[in-house]
């Protein structure tokens, strides 16, 4: 009987160990599943972050190109304005040169007429004095 009691006690302890092992195995499985879920979340997060970075880089590149194109257009417009200004200045310089030439001609004619008038005036004074 004593052996039977010991046997029952051993059986009971063995069953307790089996139950405890089973419980621990269940906890280990649960932790593995949780770890797999966390790894999947981590992988999904990394993928999402990677895609977000790619989108941000693409958007940045797009905006950078737009700004670059705007700057190129502004530079070209500035060059066009400068070219037109230079052309206008050249046209004005030609007009100034033409007007200067005409003014010199006019001054020469005035000088000539003035000289003739003085010469005639001198001649008249001499005639007046001689008369």
MARKE-416780 format. One record per residue (C-alpha): y, z, x; residue in one letter. Coordinates in steps of 0.1 Angstrom, whole numbers, plus 2048, in hexadecimal, padded with zeros to 3 digits. Each point is the difference from the previous one (the first is absolute). Example, Ala and Ser with C-alpha at 12.3 -4.5 7.8 and 13.67 -1.06 7.14 Angstrom:
7D384E87Ba 8227F980Es 
This chain:
800800800x 81780881Bx 7F97DE80Fx 8077F07DEx 8218137FFx 8087F5823x 7F67DD7F7x 8168017E1x 81C80E815x 7FC7E481Ax 7FE7E77E4x 81F80E7F1x 813800821x 7F37DD808x 80C7F47DEx 822811807x 8027ED821x 7F67E07EFx 81B8067E5x 81980981Bx 7F77E1814x 8027EA7E1x 82280F7F8x 80D7FA823x 7F27DC7FFx 8137FB7E0x 82080D810x 7FA7EA81Ex 7FB7E27E9x 81F8097EDx 814803820x 7F37DF80Cx 80B7F07DFx 822810803x 8037F4824x 7F77DD7F5x 81A8017E5x 81A80D819x 7F67E4819x 8047E67E4x 82280F7F6x 80A7FF825x 7F47DC803x 8127F67E0x 82081180Bx 7FE7EF822x 7FB7DE7EFx 81D8077E8x 81680B81Dx 7F67E1814x 8087EA7E2x 8218127FAx 8097FB824x 7F77DB7FFx 8157FC7E0x 81D813810x 7FE7EB820x 7FF7E07EBx 81E80C7EBx 813809820x 7F87DF80Fx 80B7EE7E1x 8218147FEx 8067FA826x 7FB7DB7FBx 8187FF7E3x 81A813814x 7FA7EA81Ex 8057E17EAx 82080F7F1x 80D806823x 7F77DD80Bx 8127F27E2x 81F815806x 8007F5825x 7FD7DC7F6x 81C8047E6x 81681081Bx 7F97E4818x 8097E77E4x 8218127F9x 808801825x 7F97DB803x 8167F87E2x 81B81680Ex 7FE7EF822x 8027DE7EEx 81E80B7ECx 81180D820x 7F97DF811x 80F7ED7E2x 81F817801x 8047FB825x 7FF7DA7FBx 81B8047E5x 814816816x 7FD7E781Dx 80B7E47E8x 81D8147F3x 80B80A823x 7FF7DC80Bx 8157F57E1x 81881D807x 8047F4824x 8067DD7F4x 81980C7E6x 81281581Bx 8017E2817x 8107EB7E4x 81881C7F8x 809804825x 8057DB803x 8167FF7E1x 81381E80Cx 8057F1822x 80C7DF7EFx 8188147EAx 80E81381Ex 8047E0813x 8127F07E3x 81581F7FCx 8097FF824x 8087DB7FEx 8168077E1x 81281C812x 8067E981Ex 80D7E57E9x 8158197EEx 80E80D821x 8057DD80Dx 8117F47E1x 
